[in-house]
Amino acid sequence: MFDSDAALMFVCPVCDAAWGEPCHVQIGVVRFESHYERKSLADDEVLDNIMQGNAVAFMDALCVSGNWRPS
């Protein structure tokens, strides 16, 4: 369920979920998707990497970490 969530590469600014851990509604209750703010961090990072020409390296890093798999 969380395998393709690039947002997991960031600490959530809403619920303070650690790197690699899913967001939660309250302690012990996992959300089915990351908070919008956490997703925005990941989206901004992807866009920054694309603009800097590092998109391939970023996608490779996501693949290696297991947080992104091509469909």
C-alpha positions as CSV (number, residue, x, y, z in Angstrom):
1,M,0.0,0.0,0.0
2,F,2.8,2.5,0.9
3,D,5.4,1.1,-1.6
4,S,4.9,3.8,-4.2
5,D,4.6,6.9,-1.9
6,A,7.5,9.2,-2.5
7,A,6.3,11.3,0.4
8,L,7.7,8.7,2.8
9,M,11.1,10.1,2.0
10,F,10.2,13.1,4.2
11,V,9.2,13.6,7.8
12,C,5.5,14.6,7.9
13,P,5.0,18.3,9.0
14,V,1.5,17.5,10.1
15,C,1.8,14.3,12.2
16,D,5.6,14.1,12.6
17,A,5.7,10.6,11.0
18,A,9.3,9.7,10.6
19,W,11.1,9.0,7.3
20,G,9.8,5.8,5.8
21,E,6.8,5.5,8.2
22,P,3.2,6.2,7.0
23,C,1.2,9.2,8.3
24,H,-1.2,8.6,11.1
25,V,-4.5,10.2,12.2
26,Q,-3.6,9.7,15.9
27,I,-1.0,7.6,17.5
28,G,-1.5,4.0,16.4
29,V,-4.1,4.8,13.7
30,V,-2.5,4.8,10.3
31,R,-3.8,6.9,7.4
32,F,-4.3,5.2,4.0
33,E,-2.3,8.0,2.3
34,S,0.2,10.7,3.3
35,H,-1.0,14.1,4.4
36,Y,-1.2,16.7,1.6
37,E,1.6,18.8,3.1
38,R,3.9,15.8,3.0
39,K,3.0,15.0,-0.5
40,S,3.7,18.6,-1.5
41,L,7.2,18.3,-0.1
42,A,7.8,15.3,-2.3
43,D,6.2,17.0,-5.3
44,D,8.4,20.1,-4.8
45,E,11.5,17.9,-4.6
46,V,10.7,16.1,-7.8
47,L,10.1,19.4,-9.6
48,D,13.3,20.9,-8.2
49,N,15.2,17.8,-9.4
50,I,13.6,18.0,-12.9
51,M,14.5,21.7,-13.1
52,Q,18.1,20.9,-12.1
53,G,18.3,17.9,-14.4
54,N,18.6,15.4,-11.6
55,A,15.2,13.7,-12.2
56,V,16.8,10.4,-13.2
57,A,19.0,10.3,-10.1
58,F,16.1,11.1,-7.9
59,M,13.9,8.4,-9.4
60,D,16.8,5.9,-9.1
61,A,17.1,6.8,-5.4
62,L,13.4,6.2,-4.9
63,C,13.7,2.8,-6.6
64,V,16.7,1.8,-4.5
65,S,14.9,2.8,-1.3
66,G,11.8,0.8,-2.4
67,N,9.6,3.9,-2.3
68,W,8.8,4.0,-6.0
69,R,8.2,1.3,-8.6
70,P,7.4,2.1,-12.2
71,S,4.0,0.8,-13.3
